[in-house]
């Protein structure tokens, strides 16, 4: 099988390694560093990549490389902590560095007589470092391939065993051309044929869906967002009329969302669609609730209860489709795949009730957003649907900070409509646009203003606009000042109850894209 096993030593960037390998059109799976041997080898990997991590190899109970990996005879690429773990396991030395390296760094390639074929470093000079320890003595059989100002062994290699290590992070965008390292390792070192393409993903997904559901009826939760739409389209391609799509109007949607969903699924996908108006149910359940995690869990449970109720009207399907994607799983700390810290619960991951009556079908669970969109295009979904701005499952719940009353949600929806209208007119929305996601956030903060010579004391709203490829990391979008001014002016003048607009200029990390 043409695959790579990535071992996660606790890095928040481990999933980005997986994305880079997928970009190289190579299938990979991410496993905890201590996953059972049979689980890791079940994908028949042709090589291993060891991720970074927050520990030091000399700490008590530090993660280590399992013996069977070193005995497999397969190529290994260690990244940051992964390089240090490889060094430690093979008899080299790792020490705490007196001067840590965080951020941009430059590496100098070193001449090597015995490793002339290691050209994956040839396109690299500027890299991203994030480490407090460093290799101070190479294991036997290794040579230094590069150095930096603070790391005498910024890269190392043993061509005889095809073991390699880099102290920097080639997976992040801050390392230009880092993708070339993964391409070289997977195709040249591991001899893998790059065949992980959208059509291949569709073929494999259809096969898995048919194996899981058989001839059973399947219920799909659709919101009009790209994730739920592509998930439903995949399932529809696999089982056709066995699928029933259910759209729940929670009262927490963007402007005109219901009509857009109906058009997309009845006209575009051709799937059976049931619409449920549950605005009163959701807003009633959220009354008086201000804590973000509690709001997410309330929305998650309410969704499932409504779908269980609707299931009785369509033959009681056993299976339930969700558009869960990899970032959802990661940020909810999917214990089956990652040792990373929990950031927040997603309504369709961490917010599901334990006693729900469905077996989940999640065809996108280990795909990144860009892969989902490529699959959507390959399935023939419209560009407008595939490249829609992402929208969280809990809807405006997590963008209406504080209590979600009907009045405040309506206020937020009106402001959000103005933002999207102006961004669209200015060319900042859609495929190839400079913003990947943009929305308004209503703050439970009042400030003094003046309108018509009268004092006002109304709520503030924040504009959030980011650029990103994978939604694991993101930077704030540099929107033109004139555009921001126009949005602010329209919101303050047209939306009752808002007298101040601010712009969020925080990247992810340290922030998340959503405010809650």
PyMOL commands that set and color helices and strands:
alter all, ss='L'
color gray80, all
select helices_A, chain A and resi 14-23+37-41+67-71+81-89+178-189+198-213+226-242+257-269+279-285+292-314+326-331+369-378+383-386+395-398+406-425+481-494
alter helices_A, ss='H'
color red, helices_A
select strands_A, chain A and resi 3-8+27-32+47-50+75-79+93-109+126-137+143-148+155-158+163-166+218-222+243-249+272-277+319-321+359-361+437-451+454-467+475-476+498-503
alter strands_A, ss='S'
color yellow, strands_A
deselect
rebuild
show_as cartoon
